[in-house]
Amino acid sequence: MPTILAIPFRREYPSFPRPLEVEVGRGGGRLSEADIEIGDHPRADLPGQACDQLGNQMDLGAGQILVLGFLAGVFIAFGSIAFLVVMAVPEGAVPFGILQAAAGLAFSGGLLLVIVAGAELFTGNTLMLGRWYAGQSPLSAILKAWAPAWIGNLAGSIFVVALFIAAGGHEAGEGLLASAALDTGGEKTAKGAGAIFASGILANMLVCLAVWMTFAARTVQGKIIALVPPIATFVAAGLEHSVANMSLIPMGLAMVWLGEPGADPALTMGGLLVNLLWSTLGNIVGGGIIAAAYWFSYDREA
């Protein structure tokens, strides 16, 4: 009888593959590439795999989700800082499309940290709706997993913004970074509720597509290739991602409180709350659309 050798990984988040199982012959011996399945997961297997991995996340305690949500907020805020650094150029110095594309690529590093290091990102966790569609989890359990993730994301985002300002990071580029923060925060808070909601749907469709594709990849390199294009696209298009806005808008608000000139009148605490409300709702719908489409198409029973 061959022996099953299980090579375990840490707790299964979407970024981590399942424990690798290979058969070792009766005499043991060195493993070769032929002994190990190294290809990407087939598309038809992804709903079942996603259900398992998302279920493992839902099994975490509220405190664990809160801490991992805090880390996700920190990671996304790092991406927001990278975005603002790229955007901190004199007006008209770089063509619009090139600047937006570069900023999108810079921001994608934040999502890469979430996926590879492992953290609880509220927007990616909207894919948990697939477990509801599959009849594996009640909606109440999904909401209980979402709440501490969202709160942790917000706390981590504010933490990084506060430290970045305390470190004087907002003074970079002779005021250009502060201006970029004001412009970004003002643009986001000046939008109407309907525009934020629609933009939030599109943003999280792309984010959840990125997460979904990382389920297929077995290697870090594969996850990077899967992740970067959709994330860079939503950022370049200026779409509304609630967790990114938890750092981008507060950064702009902090510039207002520090007396930086040129702020949009809409850049207020009220504007922040309105944006987070409608972008969160839009993100839920966007993630739900992706989850529903794939569970319906490939494995309704997951």
ABEGO torsion letter per residue (X at the ends): XBBBBBBBBBBBBAABBBBBBBBBBAAEEBBBAAABBABBBBAAAAAAAAAAAAAAAAABBAAAAAAAAAAAAAAAAAAAAAAAAAABBBBGABBAAAAAAAAAAAAAAAAAAAAAAEBBBAAAAAAAAAAAAAGABBAAAAAAAAAAAAAAAAAAAAAAAAAAAAAGAAABGGGAAAAAAAAAAAAAAABBAAAAAAAAAAAAAAAAAAAAAAAABABAAAAAAAAAAAAAAAAAAGBBBAAAAAAAAAAAAAAAAAGBBGBBAABBAAAAAAAAAAAAAAAAAAAAAAAAAAAAAABAAX
